[in-house]
Amino acid sequence: METLSISEVRQIALAAQGFADRAPRGPVTAKHLRRVVGRTGLFQIDSVNVLQRAHYMPAYARVGGYDTALLDRASARKPRWLFEYWGHEAALLPHELQPLMRWRMATAEKAWGGPRSIAAKRPDLVQWVLDEVRARGPMTAAEIEEDVPRAKDNWGWNWSEVKMALEWLFYIGEVTSAGRTTQFARRYELTERVLPAEILARPTPPPEEAFRQLVEQSALSLGVAAEIELRDYFRLPATSTGPAIRALEEAGVLIPVQVQGWKPKAWRHRDIPAAKPLHVSTLVSPFDPLIWQRNRAERLFDLHYRIEIYVPEAKRVHGYYVLPFFHGDRFAARVDLKADRKAGVLRVPAAWLEPGAKAAATAKALGGELRRLADWLGLQQIAPAERGDLAAPLNRVIAKK
């Protein structure tokens, strides 16, 4: 069995995620974004906007500043090439993956409680909402709610019920997103009017085949991975991932490897090239697929990361919206950031040095990265870091910017 060092697996993982690809020489185009999605497989969506929406950040980390309208158009205007669905949480996925996600659409009993309950108890509501979208879409949930009949003895629905009906229809694939408003609300539309007819006409693969293809995509995006990581990438059923891995191993697609220091068994895709030294310097979003699986991040990068958005302020260790900073061949720092758009300032509530990283070199590199980020976000100034063991050296760098 092939044995790989942690350093080699790091390099392979970074390359698989697109960090080794040549940077654009000119403005970032849709072609560059397609290349990034080809590496990551999908972009996770999250509503937090304290710095920048989550789905915009992975491309920034890989190709630098770009016009986010390029990504908006990819899912909102023809010719679309991304669609929104439950991949790894809510996500933007390439159209080609839609047939592989139909197994999830068919498992309606797995939908979370509210939408499933509405579908069971109020099929009349679900049908009325679907008819509204068919007649008037694309529409937000709030726009549909404005048309809800008010006679309590006849309907008696409310906004949350309309929203849950929409989420049910979204889960089973009857409707999808035709883009989002500036307030980040989905604009629901019939799937048949959003996705290309050629995609919808593709045969639905048996679930076992869909699992094999999704595990293979996960392996390509991860480089080297344990079973839980191959399963978590598209949130596949635990009972289905093992058989998919075994089938791919028997076919020679996945090759078992031994990673020094790892207890879990691991595999690499046969098309993954050998490790090459890389130098990467970028901030990474908490929702970046490079660090989705927190145990993997710890085993692979010595990064113990927990997002603290939902932790009471007094109990937070590093901050509210903390981004790890990758520099060289390791995570060297983490920084709490906030975009103060009204004032035109990138605020730095905290900056922390990772164990083993050199403060002066890290602060210099991080200062440059914060300038790059601020320019992309259209922020003119970078405020001094307010706390953290990297604050003082970072502030010396910021003062010179």
N, C-alpha and C positions, 0 to 999 in steps of 0.2 A: 504494500500500500504506500502511495506517495505521502511523504511527510513534508509539511509546510511550517515555516516559522510564523510567529505572530506578525513580524514585520512584512513577510511576503503576503500574508492574507490581507493586511492593511492595504498594501499597494494594489492587490488584485481587486479588493472591494472598492477602492477609490476610482480605479479605472472603469470598473463595471458600472459605477454610478455616473460616469461621464466627466469626472474631474481631470482625466488625462487627455481629453479631446482638445484639439487646437482652438484657441480663443479666436473669435471673429476678428478680422482685420478692420472691418468697417462697422457700420450700424448692424445691430442684431436684427435678423429677419425671421419670418415664419419658418424658413428652412432650419435655422438654428434651434428654434423651439421644438420643432419636430424631432431633431436629433436628440435633444435632452429628454423628451418624452419617450423616445425609442430606448433610451438607457434606463430611465426610472420606471417606465411602464404606466405611471399615473402621477397626478398631483393631488395631494390631500387638500380638502377645503375646510376652512375653519372661520368662524365669524369674528374672532378677535382682531381688532384693527388698531391696537395701541401703537404699532409700528408700521406694519404692512400686512395685507391679507396673506394668509399662509400659502395659497396656491401660486402666488407670484414669486415667492422667495427661492424655491429650488432652482429655477432658471437663472435668477440673479447670481446665486452662489456658483453656478457653472459657466455662465457666459458674461456676467457683469451687468451693468445697467442697460435696460432696454425699455422700449415703449410697451407698457402693460396692455395697451389697447390691442396689440398683436395677439395676446393670449385671450382677451375678451372676445375678439372676433372669431377665434378658433372654435368657440362653442355657441356663439350668439348670431353669427351671420354666415350666409352661404358664401363660398363653399366651406361649411363646417367640417372639422376633422376630429373634434373632441366632443364627448357627451358627458353628462353628469349622472352618476349613479353611486351606489354603495360598493366601493372597491375596498380600499383600506379606509374605513369610515367613509363619509361623503367625499367624492373625488371626481376629478376630471380624467376621463380615460379616452384613449383613441377609439374611433368607431369600430376598428377591427376586433376589439375585445367584447363588443356587445353580445354576439352570439355565445361567448363563453360565460357571460354573466346571467344567461337565461335560467340556469339551474337555480340561482338565488331568487329570481322572479317567480319561479314555480313553487318555491317553498314558502308560501304566504303564511303558513302557520308559525314561521320563525320571526315574522315582523313583530316589533315591540308592541306592548299592550294596548296603547290608545288606538292606533290605526286598526289593529286587528279587531278590537272590540267594536269600533264604529262599523267596520265592514260586516260584522256578524249581527249587530243590533239594528243598524240603520242602512240597509242596502238601498233604500229609497233615496237617502241623502247622497250616498256614493254615486248612484246613477244620475241624480240631479247635478252634482258637481261635474261629473264627466260630460254631461250634456252642455253645461255652461262653457266648459273649456272648448268643446267641439264647436259651439256656436260663436264664441267670442275670443278665443285664445289668440295669442298668448296673454295670460292674466296672472296677476299676483293673487295670493290668498285674500288679501284685504279687498281687492277689487271684486272678487267673487262674493265675499261676505256682504258687500254693499247690496247685492241682489237677493239676499236670503229672504224668503217670504216671512212676514212678521206675525202672521196669525198663529198664536200659540196653540190653539186647538187643532191646527193643521200640521205645522212644522215644528216650531220651537227650537230651531237650531241656533247655535252661536258660532263665533269665529273659530274657537278652538276645535269644534267639531268639523267645521269646513276644512280647517287646516289638516286635521287628522285624516279626513277622507282623501284629501289631496296626497298626503304622504302614503296612504294605502295604495292609491293609484300609481304613485311614483315607484313604490316598492315592487309592485307586480308588473311594471313596465308599460302600463297603459298611457301614462303621461311621462314627460321628462321636462327638463329645463331648456327653455329657449334663450337663456341668458339671465342676468340678474340686474336689478335696478341699482341706482347709486347708493341706496340704503341696504343693498345686498340681499334683497328679497328675490326669491325665485320667480321667474315668469313661466308659469306652467303652460305646456302645450302638448297636444297629442304627439306621441312618439313618432307616428307615421308621417307627421308633417315636419319633423325635425331631422331624423336620421335619414340618410340616403336610402332609396328603395333597394339598391344593390345590397346594402348591409342587412336590411330587414328580410330580404329574400334568401339569405344564406340559411342553410339547414341548421337546426338546433342540435348540437352534438349531445350524445348521451352524457350524463353528469360525470361519469368516470373519465371520459375523454376530455371534458372541460377541465376537470381537476388536474389531469396530466399536463395539459397545455399551460394552465395557470401556474403550476409548480415549476414548469420549465421556464416560464417568463420570470418568475421570482428568482430562480437560480441564475439566470442571465443578469438580472439587475443587482444581485447580491454578490456574485463572484464565487464566494465560498460560504456555505451556510449550513447550520444545523436544521433539524426537522422543524423545530418550533418557529424558526425564522422563515422557512419556506412556507409554512402554514399561515403565519401571521401576515405576510405581505399582502395577500388578498382576503384575509380573514376566512380561510377555508375551514370546513369541518374537520375536527381532529381525527375522526374515524376514517376520513377519506384521503388524508394527506399521506399517511404511511403507504397504502397500496399504490398511490400515484408515484411516490418516490421509488418504490421497489420496481414498478413497471419501467420507469425511466432508467433505473440502474441496470436492469436486465437488458434493456435496449442499447446500453452503452452511452446514453445521453448524459446521465449523471454518474460521475466517477467518485467513489468514496475516497476520502483523504483523511489523514491524521494531522491535526493541528496541534503543535506543541503547546502544552499548557491547557488545552481544552478537554473537558470531560465528555461533552456530547460528541456523538458521531457527526461527521460533516461530509458534504459533497461539494464538488465543483462541476460546473457545466463543461462538457467536452470542448466547447468553442471558446472558453475563456482563455486568453493568452497568459503566458507566464508573467510573473511579477516583474515590474520595472520601477526603478526609483522615481518618485514623484515629489514635487514641491508644490503644495497647495496652500493658499493663504486667503481665507474667506470666512465670513460669519455663516453659521448654519442655523436655519430655523428649527424650533422644537418639533415642527411637523415635517421635517425633511426625511425622506426615506433612508438616508444614511444612518439616522439614529432613531428610527421608529421603535425598534425593538430594544428597549433600554438595557436588558441583560446582555444583548449582543454588543451594544456600545461599550459596556463595561469590560466584557471579555476581550474585545478587539482593540479598543482605544483607551482603556483605563479611564473611561469617562463615566462617573456616577452622576447621572442626570435625572432630576425629577422636576417636572414643570410645577410651578407654585402659584399659578393663577387662582386656584381654588383654595389655597391655604390662607388663613387669616393673616393680615399684614404683620401682626406682632410675632407670628411664628415663622415667617419666611426667612430662609437662610441667605439666599442669593438675590432675590428680587421677584418682581411680578412677571415680567416677560423677558426671560433670560436667554440669550443666544450664545451657544458655545462658539469659540473662535478657533478654527483649525489653521495652524501655521507650521509649515515644514512638513513633517510626517506625523504630527500629533495634535491633539487639542491642547492649546497652550493657555487659554483663558476662557472666561465666560463673562458676559457683560449684559446688564439690565438696561434696556433701551426704550425710549418713548419718542414718537414723532409729535412734536408740538407744532402742528401745521399752521395754526393761527399766528404764532410768533415766528415761524420759519426756523425753528431750532430743533436739533437732534439732542434730546436730553439723555444723560447717562446717570441714572440713579445709583448704579453700582458697577464696579469692575473688579474682577477677581482673577488671580493668577492660579493656574493649575499646578499641582505638585510637580516639581522637576523642571518647570519651564523657567527661562531666564527673564527677569523682570524688564531690564532695559530693552532687550531685543524684542520681546513680546509687545511692550508698550509702543515701540516705534512702529512695528508692523500693524498693530491694532489701530493706532492713530491714523495710518494711511487708509485702512479699511473703513474706518468710520467716515473719513472724508469721501471715499467712493460711495458709501451708502447714502450719506447726506445728499450728495449731488444727484443720485438716482431718485431720491425722494423729493427733490426740489427744496431742500432745506439749506439755508444760507450759513447757519452757524452750528457749531458743536459746543454744547455747554460742558463745563468741567464735570468730571465724575464726582459724585457726592460722597461715596463711601466705598469700602473694599480695599484689599491689600495691594491692588494694582492702581488705585486711584491716583496716588501721588506721581509715580513715573508717567502714567498716561496723561495727566494734566500738564506735565511739562512738554509733552509732545503736542497736545492739543493747542497749547498757548502759542506754538510756532506755526500753526496751520493758518 
